[in-house]
Amino acid sequence: MQDKSDPDALVFRCDFCRSPWSEDLAMVEGHRGSIICGRCLSVAYAELVHLMSGRPAQPGDTCVLCLEEQRADPHWESPGYPGVLACKRCVKQSAGVLHKDRDIAWSKPAAPEDAPGTPG
């Protein structure tokens, strides 16, 4: 999201934690300026992909990254901003974008040993 509180400054913030963009914080842009930072993306990816948890889709839910309403995918909800949601599809796509970018030191979170479907 673009922070428009200071008209003289151009500040981009993660929609999920409100951290401002910086050189050391990876971010991915969704539709119409929505943004998820690498820290939030790591948590969302671990919860939705490895732990197979997340909030079931509910009527009226809209993913801030793709702007699609009522996707059947589970959603990750910002812990600090209730109602700010990312669908599993967008989390996986965003993780793929950051993971492949050689200029950014970010990689998909590894599966925890006790995650569903993990041997051991």
C-alpha positions in Angstrom: 0.0 0.0 0.0 1.2 3.5 -0.6 1.2 5.7 2.5 -0.3 9.0 1.5 -0.1 10.6 5.0 2.9 12.7 3.9 2.3 14.1 0.4 6.0 15.0 0.0 7.2 11.5 0.7 6.6 8.4 -1.3 6.4 5.5 1.2 5.3 2.0 0.4 4.2 -0.3 3.2 3.3 -3.9 3.6 -0.5 -4.3 3.8 -0.1 -7.0 6.4 2.3 -5.4 9.0 2.6 -1.8 7.7 6.4 -2.0 7.6 7.9 0.5 5.2 9.8 -0.6 2.1 13.6 -0.6 2.6 16.5 -2.0 0.7 16.8 -4.9 3.2 13.1 -5.9 3.2 12.0 -7.8 0.2 8.4 -7.0 -1.0 6.1 -8.2 -3.7 3.4 -6.1 -5.2 -0.1 -7.4 -5.9 -2.9 -5.6 -7.8 -3.5 -1.9 -7.5 -0.5 -1.3 -5.3 -1.1 -4.0 -2.6 2.2 -5.2 -1.1 3.3 -8.1 1.1 6.8 -8.1 2.7 9.1 -11.0 2.9 8.6 -11.4 6.7 4.8 -11.6 6.3 5.1 -13.8 3.3 7.3 -16.3 5.2 4.7 -16.6 7.9 1.8 -16.9 5.5 3.7 -19.5 3.4 4.6 -21.6 6.4 1.0 -21.6 7.7 -0.8 -22.1 4.4 1.6 -24.5 2.6 3.4 -26.4 5.3 1.0 -26.4 8.2 -2.0 -26.5 5.9 -3.8 -24.1 8.2 -5.3 -20.7 7.6 -8.7 -19.2 7.7 -11.3 -20.9 5.7 -12.8 -18.7 3.0 -15.9 -16.8 4.2 -18.6 -14.9 2.3 -17.3 -11.4 1.5 -13.6 -12.3 2.0 -11.3 -10.5 -0.5 -7.6 -11.2 -1.0 -5.8 -7.9 -0.9 -3.2 -9.2 -3.4 -5.5 -10.4 -6.2 -8.7 -8.6 -5.2 -10.7 -11.8 -5.9 -13.7 -12.3 -3.6 -14.6 -15.6 -2.0 -11.8 -17.8 -3.4 -12.2 -21.3 -2.1 -8.5 -21.3 -1.0 -7.7 -20.9 2.7 -6.5 -17.4 3.5 -3.8 -16.0 5.8 -5.0 -13.1 7.9 -2.8 -10.4 9.2 -2.3 -10.8 12.9 -2.2 -7.1 13.4 -4.9 -6.0 11.0 -8.0 -8.2 11.1 -9.7 -8.5 7.7 -6.5 -8.1 5.7 -6.3 -11.4 3.9 -4.0 -13.2 1.4 -5.3 -16.3 -0.4 -3.1 -19.4 -0.7 -2.7 -19.0 -4.4 -1.3 -15.4 -4.1 1.0 -16.5 -1.2 2.4 -19.3 -3.3 2.8 -17.0 -6.4 4.5 -14.3 -4.4 6.8 -16.8 -2.8 7.8 -18.0 -6.2 8.6 -14.5 -7.4 10.8 -13.7 -4.4 12.4 -17.1 -4.4 13.5 -16.8 -8.0 14.9 -13.3 -7.7 18.7 -13.6 -7.6 19.0 -10.0 -6.3 17.0 -10.7 -3.2 18.2 -12.8 -0.3 14.8 -14.5 0.4 13.8 -18.2 0.0 10.7 -20.2 0.6 10.5 -21.3 4.2 11.5 -25.0 4.7 8.9 -27.3 6.0 9.1 -28.0 9.7 9.7 -31.6 10.7 6.3 -32.0 12.3 4.3 -30.4 9.4 1.5 -32.5 7.9 2.8 -34.8 5.2 6.4 -34.4 6.4 8.1 -37.8 6.9 9.4 -38.5 10.4 
